[in-house]
């Protein structure tokens, strides 16, 4: 965990970095008739240091305890328990020692490896001992690599999937699948258990390195994942959610065409149209999802899935692209609709003053291979959190505290 002096540096560093993004946000919000001309209100003052913040310390201790790695006595029972979580419209539950499931993902023996046809990018579907299943998204970039270009540029970042799960835990938005970092031996764990179809996309180079490219929409033979000197590949191991989802197009979908803007990008009253077709729960879920995505900078949620009427946050690999840039339009559901769950707002305020990234760093410390989140990405998350505070305060100033909803009506 970072020391108290570091946390102090963080709070003021993030505030200083916020000036330019908030200026842009103020312009965006004025265009949407939200902010007065004087700009957004100042962010809340920094909170007390960790040792003197009992509520936060209680939260951190609770989450650390729930996620502490522990070996399952019966791995089949562990997988079956995880499958039952979807019955309550969640993807995970903190009422169960979730550390058992994380440990199973890290250590379970692989008994089958095949191409996954879900999504557009290469990933494996793995069968695990005890009747478990998981997706494996391979590493394409170093963790400190900056992805330039649009908000949806580049391939998926495997560490973004892992951070997304832990962020969902911290925000108490239990809609993202469990994910951990794991290294696989490409010969003994993948090739030896691969289906014939997968083996067709695997080959060995002249120097003995084994590579694979898979079968998917964007898969190409000249874009391969190759093992290191230990015959290993790193990636995100993502627990498969056993549920037949309903899939919907996002109301805030991008056009993916620089020459054409979507209606939500030009219509300041766009949310009025959305409210006519979505339930309040669905809309509040999408607003929570926009906050989640904004912190990660995942601007590629063109569709979303649901369990019953609950939005589920799958495919989070487009996060953590560029820590130097904030795409504020990811927050459009929040600043256009100007409503938010009161519970979400309380949780966000509890995590102010550096506590969001303190918690994430502590929980991610168990993950393999050093920091999953670089210092630049930690700073960027704190900066974006302040932007969220400013947005909500602007909505409260304009519309009153009635924007904070205590239920789904």
N, C-alpha and C positions, 0 to 999 in steps of 0.2 A: 504493500500500500504506500502511496506517496506521503511524504512527511507534511506536517502542518505548514511549514514555510513554503513548500511547493504549492499547496492549495491557495495560499494568499497570493502568490505570484499569478496563479491561474485566474483568479477572479478578476484581477485588474487587467491582466493581459487580454482576456476575452472581451472585457468591456471596451478596451482600446480598439480591438480589431472589429468591433461591431459598427463603428461609425459609418463606413461606406455601405455595408449591406443595409443598414437601417435607413440611410438616405434613399436608397433605391426602393426599399419596402414602402417608405412614406409616399414616394411618387406612385407606386402601384396601388396603394390603398386609397389615395386621393382620387385616382382614376376610377376607383370602384366606390366613390362617395362615402368612404369610411372615416378617414382621418381629417381633422381640421388642418388648416394651412400651416399651423405651427409645428406639425410633425408629430411623431409618436411620443407617448409619455416615456419618461426614463425607466430603465429596468429597475426591479426591486433591489434594495440595498443588499450587500452580501450578508449571509447568515453567519451565525457563530461557528467557530471551528468545530470539527467533528466531535472532539471529546466532550463538548458542552452542548451537544444537540441530541437530547435523549431520544426523540422520535426517530431521527435518522439512524442513530446507532442501533435502535431496536430493529428497524427495517433491515439494515445491513446484516446484523447478526442472524435474523430470521432467514434471509435469502441465502447467506453463506451456509447455514445449517442444512437447508433443504437441498442445496446443490452439492454438498460435500460428497465426493466419490465414495461409493460403497459397493461391495460385490453382492450380487443377487444370489440368494440361496437356491433359487429355482428360476433359471433364465426364461423358461417358457411362461411361467406365471408373470414375470416382469413384462414380457411383450404383450401378453393378454391384458394385463392391467392398463398398459398404455393405450391399447385399442379402445378401451371402454371410455376414455376421456372424451371422445367425440359425442358421446350420448348427452353430454351436458353443454353442448355448443362451444366447447373449448378444444384446443389442440393439445394442451398440457394442463396438469393440475399440480398445485403446490400443496395439496393435502396428502400427497404420497411422496415418499423419499425419492425425489426425482433423480438424485445422484445415482441410484441403482440403474436407471435407464441410461444415463450418460455413460456410466462405466461399461454397461453392456455394449453400447455403440462403439466404445473405444477398444474393446477386447474380444468381442464375440467372434468365433471362428466363421470364416466365409465359406459357404458350401456351394454357391452358385453366383456367377457373374454374367450379366447380359446387357445389351444395349437398352437404354430407356428411350422410348419414343415420345415421352412427354416433353413439351417445350421445344425450343428451337436450337438449343445448344447441347453439346456432348455431355452426357452423364451416364453413369452405370446404375443399373438396378441390381442390388446385391441381396442374395438370400443368406440369412445368418442362422447359426445354430439355434435350436429352440423355436423355430418357426418365426423368426424375425425377418423384416425386410427394411432396407434403407437405400437411399440414393447416395451416390458418390459423385460430387462435382470436383473435377481435378483443378489443380492450381495452374493458372495461366500467367499470373504476374507475381512479382515479388511484392511483399506486403507494403513496402514503402513506395511503390511505383505510382506515379500520378497519371491519371487517364485524362488526356486533353480532349477538347471538342464538346459535343452536345452532352446533355444529361444522360443520354442513353448510349453513349459511345462505348466501344470496346466489348470484350467478352465478359462473362460473369466473373466476379471476384469471389473466390471460395471463402475467404475470411469474412466477407459481408454476410454470408448466410449464417455464420457462427455468431457474429456480433448481433445480427437481427434477433436471434433467439434470446440472447442474454438481455438485449434492450427490451424485448417484450416482457421478460421477467421483471425487469426493473420498473417498467411503466405499468405493470399489472394489466397488460393487454395480452391475454393468454391465447392468442390466435396464430402464433408462428410455430413451426415445427422445431423440435429439438435438433440441435446441430452441434457437432464437435469437430475438431481437427484430428485427422487420422492419417497415418502413413501406411500405404499398402505395398507389399512386395509384389511387383508386377508379374513375376514369374510363378511364384508358389501360391499366391493368393488370388491373382486375377487369371493368368493364363491356364493354370491347372484346373480352374473351376469355370472357365469361360464356355459359353455356348458356341456352336459352330459359326453362327452369324457374327459374334464378337471377334472370334479368332480371325475371321476374314479381314478385319480392320487392324490387326496387330502384325507387326513385323520386327525383325531384328536387324540393326545396322551392322556395318562391317566391323565396328569396334565392340560389338556385343551388347550394345544398348538396345533395350526393347522399347518400342513406341506403339501408340495406338491413336486412331482418329475417330473411331465410332461411326455410327449412322444417325444422322439428324438433319434438320433443314439446312444448317450452316456448316455441317461437317465437311472437311476437305482433307484429302490425303497429304497435302503440303502444310497442313496445320495440325501438328501432332503433339501429344503429351508423351514425354519420354522419361524413362527412369534415370535416377542419379547413379553414382558409382556404387551404391549399395543395392541397386535394383529396386529402389523405392520411388513411389510417387506420393505427393502430398495432396490432400483435398479435404473438402467438407463432407462429413458423414451426416446425412440428414434422415431422421426417422421418417419412414413412410407412414402417412396418415391413411388408415384404412376406412375410407368413406367415399361414397359416390357423390361428389360435389355437384352443385349447380354452378354454372359459369355464366358470368354477365360481363358485358362491355362496360367499362368505367365511364360515367358521365363526364369525367375530366380526361378522357383519352386524348393523346396528342395525334396530330395528323401525320407526323414523321415526314413532313414535306415542308421545306423552308419557304416554299412559294405560297403556302396556304395555311391559314390559321383556323383553329377550331372555334366553335361558337363561344365556348367558355373563355377564350382568350380575348375576345372583343366585346362581349356583351356584359355590361356591369350588372345587369339584373338576371344573370344566368341562373342563380340559385332558385329564383321563383319558379322556373320551369322544372328544375330538379325536384322541388318539394311536391309537385303535382303527381309525380310518378313513383316516388320512393316512400317507404314507411319512415317514420321518425327514427326508429332503431337503426335501419339501414343507413340513413343519412348520418346519424351520430357515429356509427361505426366507420363510415368513410372519412369523416372528419378526424377521428382518432387515428385512422390509417394514414392520413396526410401528415399528421404530426410525426408519427413513427417514420414515415418515408422521408420527411424533410430532415430529420436528424441524421438519417443514413445517406441522404441525397440519392434515393432511388426514385428517379423520375420516369420509370418504365412500367408502371402498373396500369397497362392498357386494358386489362381485364382483371376480374377478381372472382374468387370462388366463395361459396357460402355453405355452412352447415346449418340447416333450417333457415333462420333469417339472420344468422351471424356471419359477418364478413371474416374470411380467413386470409391470413397474410402468407401466401406461398410465393416462391420465386423472388428472393430478396437479393440475388447476386449482383444486381446493377448498382448497389450502394457502394460507398467508400471509393468513389472514382477520383475526385479532385478536392483535396482539403482546402484549397485556396479559393474556391468558388462556391457560392450558395445560389442555387436556382430557387428563388423565392416563389415561383409560380407553383411549386409542388404544394404549397400551403393554400392554394386557391379554394379548396372546399371550406377551409376555416375562415378566410377573410371575405369570401363572397357570401357565405351563409351566416356568418357571425353567430353561431351557436356552438356549444361545447358541453359535454358532460361535466357536472360539478366534480364528480369523483376524479376525472382526468385532470382538471384544473388543480385540485388539491394535491394530487400526486406530483404534478409538474412543479408546483411551488415548493414542495418538500425537497425536491432534488436541485434546488437553486444553489448558487454559491460554490459550485465545483463538486457538489455531491453526486450529480449524475455520473460523471466520468470517474470519480473515486469509486463508486459502486461497481461500474462496469469493469474497471481495471482489477478490482479485487476478485470479482467473480470469474473473469477471464484468465486469472493467474494460473489456473489448473490446466489450461490448454497447452498443447504441444508446440514446441518450436519458438518460444519467446513471445514477445508482445504481439497479440492478434491485432490490436489497434495501435498505430503509431502515435507519437506525441502530437504530430500535426493534425491527425484525425480527432484526437481527444480535444484539442483546442477548438477545432472546427465545430464539434458537437456543442461545446459550451457557448460558442458564439451564436449558433443557431437556436439554442434554447432561449437566449435573450431575445432573439427575433420573435419567437413564439410568444414570450411574455408580452412584448410590445404589441403584437397583433391582438391578443386577447384583451389587453387593457384598452386598446383603441375601440374594440367592439363594445366593451362595457361602458366606455365614455359616451359612445354614440347611442347605444340602445338600452343601457341599464343592466343590472345584474340578472334580469330575467333571461338573458342569453344562456346562463348556466343552468343546465337541465338536471333535475334529480331523478327523472325516469325517462321513459321512451315516448313521451307524449308532448 
